[in-house]
Amino acid sequence: MITIHVSPAHGIIVTGTSRDQHNLLGSRQRGGLGLRWSDRIDHQGRHGAWYEPHSRDRHPSQHRDRVQEIAAALQAAGLPTAIDITEHARPTEQAEIDLGDRATDRARAYRGFAANAAARAEQHHQQAAAATRSHYPPGQPILLGSSRQHAHEKAIERHHPHTRQALAEADRHRYGISRARAAEHLQQHRRDPRATLRRLDRLQQRLRRVERELSGQAHPQFAEHDGQVVYGDDGAPVLQWQPATGDYRDRLLLEQAQLSAKIIYWEGVVAQAAAEGVKIWRPADFHAGDFALYLGTWYEVIRVNAKSLTVPTGPLEVGQPILRRSDTVDRAGQPSHATARIPYAEIQDHMSSTQAAARFPSASAG
């Protein structure tokens, strides 16, 4: 019996089959269903299974059409099929651990890929050198009309393919090393306080969106009575909320729970970084007239907002050590009042107006 397991924690997993059924379940380019095989899956005591990529952390109702497609293909092939659906979700901590484990495996695989490419490149270099050095020193021109002209040309013909292949393998080696380094530094980048603050902002925005979808505020509709739109005392149509229902509501509730858990987890990461001495900039750290360091330039703070600082901007700000509001001009050289916003996650340092006057006296005098 082949079983299609569907859950937020594991996504879509097909057990009770083997790798040999790749023609039916494997690559779509070969007529399969587009699933992938993994020996690392150990689901309910069954080692190895086919799985749907990128299907985890989603409500089972989102996979209904895909599950029906897989089940229909298996049944059409004469294979008895059952569907097992659960709503068990994995904790955020476990998701991050799984992500780190996959990154470690990916780094190891790319290191091996790079090492093999380097070995092949060296082998081709040696074969290229052997094709000519036994008879012709490096840089030796072809002696036209001599008895060795044909042999020399043939040696070069044997030399060139190996050289080109060696260069191609060297490119593969560099690619493997770059991908391995990216995988090795994945967790470091993910837990960087600035990146984490940006991630938190996106998660909170999405959570508010989901809550509006659940309550119906995201898509208000005109209130009707006996088929007619109801108008208020001010003459404007009356709006009413239409809360989410059915499978859509179930998906939103799951996403709401996942987003809330992620926010709690990443807020803990930020709190841990702050406890270790990393400065987390907040609105209370700045006042109008202070300066904030961003991409190598000190910007005067015009206004302190909840999520960002309002600072002056202009076409000549790049490369300036300090930019005051009185210094900004437009492209015509006229005084400008253009402003921009810097999120707190992007701020690198703080300086008071007194410290700025002492550190940049020429700019203060100007």
PyMOL commands that set and color helices and strands:
alter all, ss='L'
color gray80, all
select helices_A, chain A and resi 19-25+28-30+60-76+92-133+149-184+186-190+193-215+246-275+283-285+325-327+344-346+353-359+361-365
alter helices_A, ss='H'
color red, helices_A
select strands_A, chain A and resi 2-7+11-15+36-43+46-51+81-85+221-222+224-225+228-229+239-240+291-294+297-300+303-304+308-312+322-323+339-343+349-351
alter strands_A, ss='S'
color yellow, strands_A
deselect
rebuild
show_as cartoon
